[in-house]
């Protein structure tokens, strides 16, 4: 029971972290219907940006993540504009060709990271990394608590932005009825471009959390592509609150399986849970 309780606690912390790395995909894929399979590659690229600032200027990883957030916003604007002009604007085959487009971007990012940093793992330094907090019989790494708090705040802030602000409601409107929004005088393409920029910008913070939790290496995006899409689809496409719930469920499930059966089984949990949820509850947790 002690092992199980510890696994649940660590699973909740891990789940909030999964929500942070998935919430951008919930916007780009869930709301905008963009097949953004390069999302985890953008995430790893952000982690290496945080590493570079921490290594060169001794900047705290979280502050480094904030520093690169505007750059990633601009990167997202550019990426969507290229995707729209090249594929989406041309018609119905945008989905299949878009997947190939983003797979190509992910491959290019991976190669560029290897050329610049090599294949070795990279990590950051901070006062809270390497320390732990004692909770009864358990020791919880402070880095996990930091990632939990920041990830929870990031997810809540994005949910509030999408539901309470004018631009947030416009983003939700373009996901529901693009033609009606156009008839009201708004430009759906610009709104979607702005939304994709936001979805990419949050990866600045998420990338910082990724390298705070554990060292990163260039091919780490392959380990997260299944997890992020699992969380977003389980949550219900476009549901930010559902993303948090689904991520916590996935985190707890992975932690329990890791504790009871070993690491080799934990890697199959995301797709197993996704298939199970779609079979039992096709309408998923929340959203559409």
C-alpha atoms as an extended CHARMM CRD file, in Angstrom:
* protein
*
       288  EXT
         1         1  UNK       CA              0.0000000000        0.0000000000        0.0000000000  PROA      1               0.0000000000
         2         2  UNK       CA              2.8810000000        2.3590000000        0.7270000000  PROA      2               0.0000000000
         3         3  UNK       CA              4.3130000000        1.6900000000       -2.7130000000  PROA      3               0.0000000000
         4         4  UNK       CA              0.9030000000        2.2140000000       -4.2980000000  PROA      4               0.0000000000
         5         5  UNK       CA              0.3100000000        5.4780000000       -2.4530000000  PROA      5               0.0000000000
         6         6  UNK       CA              3.7450000000        6.7530000000       -3.4640000000  PROA      6               0.0000000000
         7         7  UNK       CA              3.0780000000        5.7770000000       -7.0670000000  PROA      7               0.0000000000
         8         8  UNK       CA             -0.2270000000        7.6830000000       -7.0450000000  PROA      8               0.0000000000
         9         9  UNK       CA              1.3780000000       10.8370000000       -5.6010000000  PROA      9               0.0000000000
        10        10  UNK       CA              4.2070000000       10.7810000000       -8.1240000000  PROA      10              0.0000000000
        11        11  UNK       CA              1.6840000000        9.9530000000      -10.8560000000  PROA      11              0.0000000000
        12        12  UNK       CA             -0.3320000000       13.1060000000      -10.1260000000  PROA      12              0.0000000000
        13        13  UNK       CA              2.8460000000       15.1930000000      -10.3080000000  PROA      13              0.0000000000
        14        14  UNK       CA              3.8220000000       13.4680000000      -13.5420000000  PROA      14              0.0000000000
        15        15  UNK       CA              0.3210000000       13.9130000000      -14.9390000000  PROA      15              0.0000000000
        16        16  UNK       CA              0.3660000000       17.6840000000      -14.4830000000  PROA      16              0.0000000000
        17        17  UNK       CA              3.6870000000       17.7270000000      -16.3060000000  PROA      17              0.0000000000
        18        18  UNK       CA              2.1170000000       15.7200000000      -19.1470000000  PROA      18              0.0000000000
        19        19  UNK       CA             -0.6740000000       18.3050000000      -19.2670000000  PROA      19              0.0000000000
        20        20  UNK       CA              1.8750000000       21.0910000000      -19.7490000000  PROA      20              0.0000000000
        21        21  UNK       CA              3.5940000000       19.3360000000      -22.6420000000  PROA      21              0.0000000000
        22        22  UNK       CA              0.2380000000       18.4190000000      -24.2460000000  PROA      22              0.0000000000
        23        23  UNK       CA             -1.8050000000       21.5960000000      -23.8110000000  PROA      23              0.0000000000
        24        24  UNK       CA             -0.2830000000       23.2670000000      -26.8720000000  PROA      24              0.0000000000
        25        25  UNK       CA             -1.2320000000       20.2500000000      -28.9780000000  PROA      25              0.0000000000
        26        26  UNK       CA             -4.7560000000       20.5060000000      -27.5920000000  PROA      26              0.0000000000
        27        27  UNK       CA             -4.9590000000       23.9010000000      -29.2870000000  PROA      27              0.0000000000
        28        28  UNK       CA             -3.1480000000       23.1440000000      -32.5570000000  PROA      28              0.0000000000
        29        29  UNK       CA             -4.6110000000       19.6910000000      -33.1670000000  PROA      29              0.0000000000
        30        30  UNK       CA             -7.7490000000       19.7560000000      -31.0250000000  PROA      30              0.0000000000
        31        31  UNK       CA             -9.0720000000       23.1980000000      -31.9690000000  PROA      31              0.0000000000
        32        32  UNK       CA             -7.3840000000       23.9570000000      -35.2840000000  PROA      32              0.0000000000
        33        33  UNK       CA             -7.3480000000       20.4260000000      -36.7840000000  PROA      33              0.0000000000
        34        34  UNK       CA             -3.6920000000       20.8370000000      -37.7550000000  PROA      34              0.0000000000
        35        35  UNK       CA             -1.9010000000       17.4280000000      -37.8330000000  PROA      35              0.0000000000
        36        36  UNK       CA              0.9650000000       18.7720000000      -35.7400000000  PROA      36              0.0000000000
        37        37  UNK       CA              3.0610000000       15.6280000000      -35.3080000000  PROA      37              0.0000000000
        38        38  UNK       CA              6.1380000000       17.8510000000      -34.8990000000  PROA      38              0.0000000000
        39        39  UNK       CA              4.8020000000       19.1300000000      -31.5490000000  PROA      39              0.0000000000
        40        40  UNK       CA              7.1630000000       16.9290000000      -29.4620000000  PROA      40              0.0000000000
        41        41  UNK       CA             10.1050000000       17.9640000000      -31.6530000000  PROA      41              0.0000000000
        42        42  UNK       CA              9.2970000000       21.6280000000      -30.9550000000  PROA      42              0.0000000000
        43        43  UNK       CA              9.1910000000       20.6860000000      -27.2690000000  PROA      43              0.0000000000
        44        44  UNK       CA             12.6670000000       19.1320000000      -27.3570000000  PROA      44              0.0000000000
        45        45  UNK       CA             13.9860000000       22.1110000000      -29.3200000000  PROA      45              0.0000000000
        46        46  UNK       CA             12.7020000000       24.3980000000      -26.5560000000  PROA      46              0.0000000000
        47        47  UNK       CA             14.4920000000       22.2470000000      -23.9730000000  PROA      47              0.0000000000
        48        48  UNK       CA             17.7730000000       22.6730000000      -25.8170000000  PROA      48              0.0000000000
        49        49  UNK       CA             17.1830000000       26.4180000000      -25.9980000000  PROA      49              0.0000000000
        50        50  UNK       CA             16.7280000000       26.4510000000      -22.2230000000  PROA      50              0.0000000000
        51        51  UNK       CA             19.8830000000       24.3370000000      -21.8410000000  PROA      51              0.0000000000
        52        52  UNK       CA             21.9090000000       26.7610000000      -23.9660000000  PROA      52              0.0000000000
        53        53  UNK       CA             20.8350000000       29.7880000000      -21.9170000000  PROA      53              0.0000000000
        54        54  UNK       CA             21.4300000000       27.9490000000      -18.6410000000  PROA      54              0.0000000000
        55        55  UNK       CA             24.8470000000       26.6870000000      -19.7290000000  PROA      55              0.0000000000
        56        56  UNK       CA             26.0890000000       29.9480000000      -21.2490000000  PROA      56              0.0000000000
        57        57  UNK       CA             24.5940000000       32.5560000000      -18.9240000000  PROA      57              0.0000000000
        58        58  UNK       CA             23.6100000000       30.5570000000      -15.8070000000  PROA      58              0.0000000000
        59        59  UNK       CA             19.9680000000       31.5960000000      -16.1960000000  PROA      59              0.0000000000
        60        60  UNK       CA             17.3940000000       29.6790000000      -14.1750000000  PROA      60              0.0000000000
        61        61  UNK       CA             15.6400000000       27.1580000000      -16.4700000000  PROA      61              0.0000000000
        62        62  UNK       CA             12.1920000000       28.6310000000      -15.8390000000  PROA      62              0.0000000000
        63        63  UNK       CA             13.4000000000       32.1480000000      -16.6390000000  PROA      63              0.0000000000
        64        64  UNK       CA             15.1320000000       30.7720000000      -19.7300000000  PROA      64              0.0000000000
        65        65  UNK       CA             11.8290000000       29.1970000000      -20.7780000000  PROA      65              0.0000000000
        66        66  UNK       CA             10.1030000000       32.5580000000      -20.4180000000  PROA      66              0.0000000000
        67        67  UNK       CA             12.8790000000       34.2130000000      -22.4240000000  PROA      67              0.0000000000
        68        68  UNK       CA             12.4480000000       31.9190000000      -25.4410000000  PROA      68              0.0000000000
        69        69  UNK       CA              8.6370000000       32.0010000000      -25.3590000000  PROA      69              0.0000000000
        70        70  UNK       CA              8.3470000000       35.0570000000      -27.6820000000  PROA      70              0.0000000000
        71        71  UNK       CA             10.7370000000       33.4080000000      -30.1540000000  PROA      71              0.0000000000
        72        72  UNK       CA              8.6160000000       30.2750000000      -30.1980000000  PROA      72              0.0000000000
        73        73  UNK       CA              5.4940000000       32.3880000000      -30.7090000000  PROA      73              0.0000000000
        74        74  UNK       CA              7.0690000000       33.8570000000      -33.8550000000  PROA      74              0.0000000000
        75        75  UNK       CA              8.2410000000       30.3920000000      -34.8850000000  PROA      75              0.0000000000
        76        76  UNK       CA              4.6550000000       29.1550000000      -34.5830000000  PROA      76              0.0000000000
        77        77  UNK       CA              3.3210000000       32.0340000000      -36.6820000000  PROA      77              0.0000000000
        78        78  UNK       CA              5.8210000000       31.2160000000      -39.4320000000  PROA      78              0.0000000000
        79        79  UNK       CA              5.2150000000       27.4600000000      -39.2900000000  PROA      79              0.0000000000
        80        80  UNK       CA              1.4500000000       27.8390000000      -39.6350000000  PROA      80              0.0000000000
        81        81  UNK       CA              1.7430000000       30.3620000000      -42.4650000000  PROA      81              0.0000000000
        82        82  UNK       CA              3.9530000000       27.9560000000      -44.4370000000  PROA      82              0.0000000000
        83        83  UNK       CA              1.5810000000       25.0680000000      -43.6860000000  PROA      83              0.0000000000
        84        84  UNK       CA             -1.4770000000       27.1070000000      -44.7040000000  PROA      84              0.0000000000
        85        85  UNK       CA             -0.0400000000       28.4980000000      -47.9450000000  PROA      85              0.0000000000
        86        86  UNK       CA              1.4260000000       25.1570000000      -48.9800000000  PROA      86              0.0000000000
        87        87  UNK       CA             -1.2780000000       22.6810000000      -47.9400000000  PROA      87              0.0000000000
        88        88  UNK       CA             -4.4080000000       23.9190000000      -46.1670000000  PROA      88              0.0000000000
        89        89  UNK       CA             -5.1900000000       26.5980000000      -48.7270000000  PROA      89              0.0000000000
        90        90  UNK       CA             -5.1870000000       24.0270000000      -51.5080000000  PROA      90              0.0000000000
        91        91  UNK       CA             -7.9990000000       21.8240000000      -50.2690000000  PROA      91              0.0000000000
        92        92  UNK       CA             -8.9980000000       18.5070000000      -48.8030000000  PROA      92              0.0000000000
        93        93  UNK       CA             -5.6570000000       16.6440000000      -48.9690000000  PROA      93              0.0000000000
        94        94  UNK       CA             -4.1320000000       18.9960000000      -46.3940000000  PROA      94              0.0000000000
        95        95  UNK       CA             -4.3880000000       16.3600000000      -43.6720000000  PROA      95              0.0000000000
        96        96  UNK       CA             -2.2410000000       13.6790000000      -45.2910000000  PROA      96              0.0000000000
        97        97  UNK       CA              0.2600000000       16.0950000000      -46.8020000000  PROA      97              0.0000000000
        98        98  UNK       CA              0.3090000000       18.1130000000      -43.5950000000  PROA      98              0.0000000000
        99        99  UNK       CA              1.3720000000       15.0520000000      -41.6200000000  PROA      99              0.0000000000
       100       100  UNK       CA              4.2620000000       14.5390000000      -44.0210000000  PROA      100             0.0000000000
       101       101  UNK       CA              5.1270000000       18.2460000000      -43.7540000000  PROA      101             0.0000000000
       102       102  UNK       CA              5.3140000000       18.2020000000      -39.9670000000  PROA      102             0.0000000000
       103       103  UNK       CA              7.1470000000       14.8850000000      -39.9180000000  PROA      103             0.0000000000
       104       104  UNK       CA              9.7210000000       16.5320000000      -42.1560000000  PROA      104             0.0000000000
       105       105  UNK       CA             10.0370000000       19.4930000000      -39.7820000000  PROA      105             0.0000000000
       106       106  UNK       CA             10.4680000000       17.1060000000      -36.8400000000  PROA      106             0.0000000000
       107       107  UNK       CA             13.2250000000       15.2370000000      -38.6730000000  PROA      107             0.0000000000
       108       108  UNK       CA             15.0160000000       18.4800000000      -39.5830000000  PROA      108             0.0000000000
       109       109  UNK       CA             14.8510000000       19.6930000000      -35.9730000000  PROA      109             0.0000000000
       110       110  UNK       CA             16.2660000000       16.4060000000      -34.7160000000  PROA      110             0.0000000000
       111       111  UNK       CA             19.1490000000       16.5200000000      -37.1920000000  PROA      111             0.0000000000
       112       112  UNK       CA             19.9490000000       20.1570000000      -36.3830000000  PROA      112             0.0000000000
       113       113  UNK       CA             20.0140000000       19.3990000000      -32.6450000000  PROA      113             0.0000000000
       114       114  UNK       CA             22.3880000000       16.4770000000      -33.2260000000  PROA      114             0.0000000000
       115       115  UNK       CA             24.6660000000       18.6230000000      -35.3940000000  PROA      115             0.0000000000
       116       116  UNK       CA             24.7820000000       21.3670000000      -32.7580000000  PROA      116             0.0000000000
       117       117  UNK       CA             24.7990000000       19.4340000000      -29.4890000000  PROA      117             0.0000000000
       118       118  UNK       CA             25.6480000000       15.8440000000      -30.3750000000  PROA      118             0.0000000000
       119       119  UNK       CA             23.7560000000       12.7760000000      -29.2100000000  PROA      119             0.0000000000
       120       120  UNK       CA             24.6680000000       12.9380000000      -25.5170000000  PROA      120             0.0000000000
       121       121  UNK       CA             22.1030000000       13.7850000000      -22.8830000000  PROA      121             0.0000000000
       122       122  UNK       CA             22.0030000000       17.3640000000      -21.6490000000  PROA      122             0.0000000000
       123       123  UNK       CA             20.7600000000       18.7040000000      -18.3210000000  PROA      123             0.0000000000
       124       124  UNK       CA             20.4640000000       22.0270000000      -16.5080000000  PROA      124             0.0000000000
       125       125  UNK       CA             21.4850000000       23.2890000000      -13.0820000000  PROA      125             0.0000000000
       126       126  UNK       CA             19.3060000000       25.0920000000      -10.5430000000  PROA      126             0.0000000000
       127       127  UNK       CA             19.0920000000       25.3730000000       -6.7620000000  PROA      127             0.0000000000
       128       128  UNK       CA             16.0380000000       23.0990000000       -6.6100000000  PROA      128             0.0000000000
       129       129  UNK       CA             17.4640000000       20.3370000000       -8.8290000000  PROA      129             0.0000000000
       130       130  UNK       CA             18.9300000000       17.4270000000       -6.8910000000  PROA      130             0.0000000000
       131       131  UNK       CA             17.0360000000       18.1840000000       -3.6790000000  PROA      131             0.0000000000
       132       132  UNK       CA             13.9920000000       16.4090000000       -2.3020000000  PROA      132             0.0000000000
       133       133  UNK       CA             11.1650000000       17.0520000000        0.1270000000  PROA      133             0.0000000000
       134       134  UNK       CA             10.2920000000       14.4390000000        2.7310000000  PROA      134             0.0000000000
       135       135  UNK       CA              6.5890000000       13.6420000000        2.9470000000  PROA      135             0.0000000000
       136       136  UNK       CA              6.0530000000       10.9750000000        5.6030000000  PROA      136             0.0000000000
       137       137  UNK       CA              7.8120000000        7.8910000000        4.3240000000  PROA      137             0.0000000000
       138       138  UNK       CA              8.2640000000        9.3360000000        0.8420000000  PROA      138             0.0000000000
       139       139  UNK       CA             10.8610000000       11.5740000000       -0.7060000000  PROA      139             0.0000000000
       140       140  UNK       CA              9.5480000000       13.7580000000       -3.5200000000  PROA      140             0.0000000000
       141       141  UNK       CA             12.1110000000       15.4930000000       -5.7630000000  PROA      141             0.0000000000
       142       142  UNK       CA             11.6650000000       19.2480000000       -5.5780000000  PROA      142             0.0000000000
       143       143  UNK       CA             12.1310000000       19.4020000000       -9.3430000000  PROA      143             0.0000000000
       144       144  UNK       CA              8.9030000000       17.3760000000       -9.6400000000  PROA      144             0.0000000000
       145       145  UNK       CA              7.0690000000       19.7690000000       -7.3330000000  PROA      145             0.0000000000
       146       146  UNK       CA              8.3130000000       22.7710000000       -9.3170000000  PROA      146             0.0000000000
       147       147  UNK       CA              7.2120000000       21.1560000000      -12.5780000000  PROA      147             0.0000000000
       148       148  UNK       CA              3.8360000000       20.2880000000      -11.0060000000  PROA      148             0.0000000000
       149       149  UNK       CA              3.1560000000       23.8590000000       -9.8330000000  PROA      149             0.0000000000
       150       150  UNK       CA              4.2780000000       25.5420000000      -13.0630000000  PROA      150             0.0000000000
       151       151  UNK       CA              2.4710000000       23.0200000000      -15.2660000000  PROA      151             0.0000000000
       152       152  UNK       CA             -0.7690000000       23.4190000000      -13.3240000000  PROA      152             0.0000000000
       153       153  UNK       CA             -0.5280000000       27.2120000000      -13.5190000000  PROA      153             0.0000000000
       154       154  UNK       CA              0.2390000000       27.1300000000      -17.2490000000  PROA      154             0.0000000000
       155       155  UNK       CA             -2.7280000000       24.8820000000      -17.9910000000  PROA      155             0.0000000000
       156       156  UNK       CA             -5.1400000000       26.9750000000      -15.9160000000  PROA      156             0.0000000000
       157       157  UNK       CA             -3.9220000000       30.2390000000      -17.4760000000  PROA      157             0.0000000000
       158       158  UNK       CA             -4.4090000000       28.9090000000      -21.0000000000  PROA      158             0.0000000000
       159       159  UNK       CA             -7.8770000000       27.6170000000      -20.1310000000  PROA      159             0.0000000000
       160       160  UNK       CA             -8.8450000000       31.0190000000      -18.7030000000  PROA      160             0.0000000000
       161       161  UNK       CA             -7.3990000000       32.8070000000      -21.7440000000  PROA      161             0.0000000000
       162       162  UNK       CA             -9.4090000000       30.6700000000      -24.1740000000  PROA      162             0.0000000000
       163       163  UNK       CA            -12.6570000000       31.0560000000      -22.2440000000  PROA      163             0.0000000000
       164       164  UNK       CA            -12.5340000000       34.6460000000      -20.9280000000  PROA      164             0.0000000000
       165       165  UNK       CA            -10.7210000000       36.7980000000      -23.4990000000  PROA      165             0.0000000000
       166       166  UNK       CA            -12.0140000000       38.0490000000      -26.8500000000  PROA      166             0.0000000000
       167       167  UNK       CA             -9.2270000000       36.3760000000      -28.8460000000  PROA      167             0.0000000000
       168       168  UNK       CA             -9.6410000000       33.1500000000      -26.8870000000  PROA      168             0.0000000000
       169       169  UNK       CA            -13.3350000000       33.0210000000      -27.7190000000  PROA      169             0.0000000000
       170       170  UNK       CA            -12.4900000000       33.8080000000      -31.3510000000  PROA      170             0.0000000000
       171       171  UNK       CA            -10.1230000000       30.8220000000      -31.4030000000  PROA      171             0.0000000000
       172       172  UNK       CA            -12.8860000000       28.5790000000      -30.0910000000  PROA      172             0.0000000000
       173       173  UNK       CA            -15.3030000000       30.0860000000      -32.6040000000  PROA      173             0.0000000000
       174       174  UNK       CA            -13.0270000000       29.3980000000      -35.5650000000  PROA      174             0.0000000000
       175       175  UNK       CA            -12.8050000000       25.7880000000      -34.4060000000  PROA      175             0.0000000000
       176       176  UNK       CA            -16.6040000000       25.4730000000      -34.2980000000  PROA      176             0.0000000000
       177       177  UNK       CA            -17.7130000000       27.3620000000      -37.4310000000  PROA      177             0.0000000000
       178       178  UNK       CA            -15.0620000000       29.0210000000      -39.5610000000  PROA      178             0.0000000000
       179       179  UNK       CA            -17.5160000000       30.1910000000      -42.2130000000  PROA      179             0.0000000000
       180       180  UNK       CA            -19.7660000000       31.9470000000      -39.6750000000  PROA      180             0.0000000000
       181       181  UNK       CA            -16.7520000000       33.7420000000      -38.2540000000  PROA      181             0.0000000000
       182       182  UNK       CA            -15.8030000000       34.9020000000      -41.7470000000  PROA      182             0.0000000000
       183       183  UNK       CA            -19.3160000000       36.2590000000      -42.3110000000  PROA      183             0.0000000000
       184       184  UNK       CA            -18.9590000000       38.2980000000      -39.1120000000  PROA      184             0.0000000000
       185       185  UNK       CA            -15.9740000000       40.1140000000      -40.6440000000  PROA      185             0.0000000000
       186       186  UNK       CA            -13.1460000000       38.2310000000      -38.9040000000  PROA      186             0.0000000000
       187       187  UNK       CA            -10.2300000000       36.6320000000      -40.7020000000  PROA      187             0.0000000000
       188       188  UNK       CA            -10.1720000000       32.9330000000      -39.7270000000  PROA      188             0.0000000000
       189       189  UNK       CA             -6.6890000000       32.3940000000      -41.1390000000  PROA      189             0.0000000000
       190       190  UNK       CA             -5.1570000000       35.1210000000      -38.9850000000  PROA      190             0.0000000000
       191       191  UNK       CA             -6.9840000000       33.8360000000      -35.9150000000  PROA      191             0.0000000000
       192       192  UNK       CA             -5.7530000000       30.2970000000      -36.5600000000  PROA      192             0.0000000000
       193       193  UNK       CA             -2.2300000000       31.5870000000      -37.1660000000  PROA      193             0.0000000000
       194       194  UNK       CA             -2.3260000000       33.4670000000      -33.8600000000  PROA      194             0.0000000000
       195       195  UNK       CA             -3.6880000000       30.3800000000      -32.0860000000  PROA      195             0.0000000000
       196       196  UNK       CA             -0.9150000000       28.2180000000      -33.5280000000  PROA      196             0.0000000000
       197       197  UNK       CA              1.5870000000       30.8060000000      -32.3320000000  PROA      197             0.0000000000
       198       198  UNK       CA              0.1760000000       30.5260000000      -28.8000000000  PROA      198             0.0000000000
       199       199  UNK       CA              0.2440000000       26.7270000000      -28.9940000000  PROA      199             0.0000000000
       200       200  UNK       CA              3.9300000000       26.9060000000      -29.9160000000  PROA      200             0.0000000000
       201       201  UNK       CA              4.7770000000       29.6520000000      -27.4240000000  PROA      201             0.0000000000
       202       202  UNK       CA              3.6720000000       27.5920000000      -24.4140000000  PROA      202             0.0000000000
       203       203  UNK       CA              6.3280000000       25.0670000000      -25.4030000000  PROA      203             0.0000000000
       204       204  UNK       CA              8.9450000000       27.5130000000      -24.1320000000  PROA      204             0.0000000000
       205       205  UNK       CA              7.7710000000       26.8520000000      -20.5730000000  PROA      205             0.0000000000
       206       206  UNK       CA              6.9680000000       23.1970000000      -21.2740000000  PROA      206             0.0000000000
       207       207  UNK       CA             10.4520000000       22.6600000000      -22.6780000000  PROA      207             0.0000000000
       208       208  UNK       CA             11.9310000000       24.1350000000      -19.5160000000  PROA      208             0.0000000000
       209       209  UNK       CA              9.8700000000       21.7230000000      -17.4330000000  PROA      209             0.0000000000
       210       210  UNK       CA             10.9840000000       18.8230000000      -19.6220000000  PROA      210             0.0000000000
       211       211  UNK       CA             14.6840000000       19.4250000000      -18.9970000000  PROA      211             0.0000000000
       212       212  UNK       CA             14.0710000000       20.2210000000      -15.3190000000  PROA      212             0.0000000000
       213       213  UNK       CA             12.3620000000       16.8570000000      -14.7660000000  PROA      213             0.0000000000
       214       214  UNK       CA             15.0500000000       14.8040000000      -16.5370000000  PROA      214             0.0000000000
       215       215  UNK       CA             17.9710000000       15.1630000000      -18.9790000000  PROA      215             0.0000000000
       216       216  UNK       CA             17.0760000000       15.4370000000      -22.6550000000  PROA      216             0.0000000000
       217       217  UNK       CA             18.5340000000       14.0140000000      -25.8420000000  PROA      217             0.0000000000
       218       218  UNK       CA             17.7350000000       14.7200000000      -29.5210000000  PROA      218             0.0000000000
       219       219  UNK       CA             15.4110000000       11.7440000000      -30.1050000000  PROA      219             0.0000000000
       220       220  UNK       CA             13.3160000000       12.2840000000      -26.9620000000  PROA      220             0.0000000000
       221       221  UNK       CA             10.4260000000       13.5670000000      -29.0720000000  PROA      221             0.0000000000
       222       222  UNK       CA              9.7160000000        9.9760000000      -30.1320000000  PROA      222             0.0000000000
       223       223  UNK       CA              8.9010000000        9.0630000000      -26.5380000000  PROA      223             0.0000000000
       224       224  UNK       CA              6.4010000000       11.9100000000      -26.2120000000  PROA      224             0.0000000000
       225       225  UNK       CA              4.5260000000       11.7500000000      -29.4980000000  PROA      225             0.0000000000
       226       226  UNK       CA              2.3710000000        8.8800000000      -28.2390000000  PROA      226             0.0000000000
       227       227  UNK       CA              1.8240000000       10.4220000000      -24.8090000000  PROA      227             0.0000000000
       228       228  UNK       CA              0.8070000000       13.8620000000      -26.0620000000  PROA      228             0.0000000000
       229       229  UNK       CA             -1.6200000000       12.6080000000      -28.7080000000  PROA      229             0.0000000000
       230       230  UNK       CA             -3.0330000000       10.1100000000      -26.2140000000  PROA      230             0.0000000000
       231       231  UNK       CA             -3.7410000000       12.8850000000      -23.7040000000  PROA      231             0.0000000000
       232       232  UNK       CA             -5.3070000000       15.2130000000      -26.2810000000  PROA      232             0.0000000000
       233       233  UNK       CA             -7.5500000000       12.5700000000      -27.8680000000  PROA      233             0.0000000000
       234       234  UNK       CA             -8.5780000000       11.0580000000      -24.5210000000  PROA      234             0.0000000000
       235       235  UNK       CA             -9.4310000000       14.5180000000      -23.2270000000  PROA      235             0.0000000000
       236       236  UNK       CA            -11.7070000000       15.3500000000      -26.1160000000  PROA      236             0.0000000000
       237       237  UNK       CA            -10.2880000000       17.4480000000      -28.9240000000  PROA      237             0.0000000000
       238       238  UNK       CA             -9.8590000000       21.0440000000      -27.8050000000  PROA      238             0.0000000000
       239       239  UNK       CA            -10.7600000000       20.5460000000      -24.1370000000  PROA      239             0.0000000000
       240       240  UNK       CA             -8.1310000000       22.1650000000      -21.8960000000  PROA      240             0.0000000000
       241       241  UNK       CA             -9.7280000000       20.9590000000      -18.6610000000  PROA      241             0.0000000000
       242       242  UNK       CA            -10.0600000000       17.5040000000      -20.1880000000  PROA      242             0.0000000000
       243       243  UNK       CA             -6.3770000000       17.6370000000      -21.0880000000  PROA      243             0.0000000000
       244       244  UNK       CA             -5.4730000000       18.1150000000      -17.4350000000  PROA      244             0.0000000000
       245       245  UNK       CA             -7.7430000000       15.2690000000      -16.3070000000  PROA      245             0.0000000000
       246       246  UNK       CA             -6.5280000000       12.8760000000      -19.0150000000  PROA      246             0.0000000000
       247       247  UNK       CA             -2.8980000000       13.7360000000      -18.3160000000  PROA      247             0.0000000000
       248       248  UNK       CA             -3.2810000000       13.0080000000      -14.6020000000  PROA      248             0.0000000000
       249       249  UNK       CA             -4.9720000000        9.6900000000      -15.3890000000  PROA      249             0.0000000000
       250       250  UNK       CA             -2.1220000000        8.7770000000      -17.7360000000  PROA      250             0.0000000000
       251       251  UNK       CA              0.5220000000        9.8960000000      -15.2280000000  PROA      251             0.0000000000
       252       252  UNK       CA             -0.9770000000        7.8440000000      -12.3890000000  PROA      252             0.0000000000
       253       253  UNK       CA             -1.3970000000        4.7910000000      -14.6200000000  PROA      253             0.0000000000
       254       254  UNK       CA              2.2000000000        4.9970000000      -15.8540000000  PROA      254             0.0000000000
       255       255  UNK       CA              3.5260000000        5.4820000000      -12.3200000000  PROA      255             0.0000000000
       256       256  UNK       CA              1.6160000000        2.4880000000      -10.9500000000  PROA      256             0.0000000000
       257       257  UNK       CA              2.6710000000        0.2210000000      -13.8080000000  PROA      257             0.0000000000
       258       258  UNK       CA              6.2830000000        1.3900000000      -13.4670000000  PROA      258             0.0000000000
       259       259  UNK       CA              6.2280000000        0.6430000000       -9.7300000000  PROA      259             0.0000000000
       260       260  UNK       CA              4.4920000000       -2.7240000000       -9.9470000000  PROA      260             0.0000000000
       261       261  UNK       CA              5.7110000000       -4.1980000000      -13.2300000000  PROA      261             0.0000000000
       262       262  UNK       CA              8.8080000000       -2.2780000000      -14.3100000000  PROA      262             0.0000000000
       263       263  UNK       CA              9.7790000000        0.3130000000      -16.8990000000  PROA      263             0.0000000000
       264       264  UNK       CA              9.3600000000       -1.9700000000      -19.9150000000  PROA      264             0.0000000000
       265       265  UNK       CA              5.5650000000       -2.0020000000      -19.4790000000  PROA      265             0.0000000000
       266       266  UNK       CA              5.1260000000        1.7040000000      -18.7860000000  PROA      266             0.0000000000
       267       267  UNK       CA              5.8650000000        2.6840000000      -22.3980000000  PROA      267             0.0000000000
       268       268  UNK       CA              2.7730000000        0.8830000000      -23.7400000000  PROA      268             0.0000000000
       269       269  UNK       CA              0.3330000000        2.4880000000      -21.3020000000  PROA      269             0.0000000000
       270       270  UNK       CA             -0.5260000000        5.5600000000      -23.3810000000  PROA      270             0.0000000000
       271       271  UNK       CA             -1.7350000000        3.7190000000      -26.4830000000  PROA      271             0.0000000000
       272       272  UNK       CA             -3.3970000000        0.9680000000      -24.4140000000  PROA      272             0.0000000000
       273       273  UNK       CA             -5.3690000000        3.5670000000      -22.4630000000  PROA      273             0.0000000000
       274       274  UNK       CA             -6.3130000000        5.4210000000      -25.6410000000  PROA      274             0.0000000000
       275       275  UNK       CA             -7.6350000000        2.2630000000      -27.3010000000  PROA      275             0.0000000000
       276       276  UNK       CA             -9.4840000000        1.2910000000      -24.1340000000  PROA      276             0.0000000000
       277       277  UNK       CA            -11.1690000000        4.6770000000      -23.7370000000  PROA      277             0.0000000000
       278       278  UNK       CA            -12.2110000000        4.8150000000      -27.3970000000  PROA      278             0.0000000000
       279       279  UNK       CA            -13.6460000000        1.2970000000      -27.1460000000  PROA      279             0.0000000000
       280       280  UNK       CA            -15.5830000000        1.8570000000      -23.9100000000  PROA      280             0.0000000000
       281       281  UNK       CA            -16.3680000000        5.5840000000      -24.1410000000  PROA      281             0.0000000000
       282       282  UNK       CA            -16.0420000000        6.8460000000      -27.7310000000  PROA      282             0.0000000000
       283       283  UNK       CA            -17.1240000000       10.3630000000      -26.7130000000  PROA      283             0.0000000000
       284       284  UNK       CA            -13.9410000000       10.4410000000      -24.5340000000  PROA      284             0.0000000000
       285       285  UNK       CA            -13.7550000000       12.5350000000      -21.3610000000  PROA      285             0.0000000000
       286       286  UNK       CA            -14.7220000000       16.0980000000      -22.3080000000  PROA      286             0.0000000000
       287       287  UNK       CA            -14.9880000000       18.2030000000      -25.4500000000  PROA      287             0.0000000000
       288       288  UNK       CA            -15.7550000000       17.0390000000      -28.9510000000  PROA      288             0.0000000000
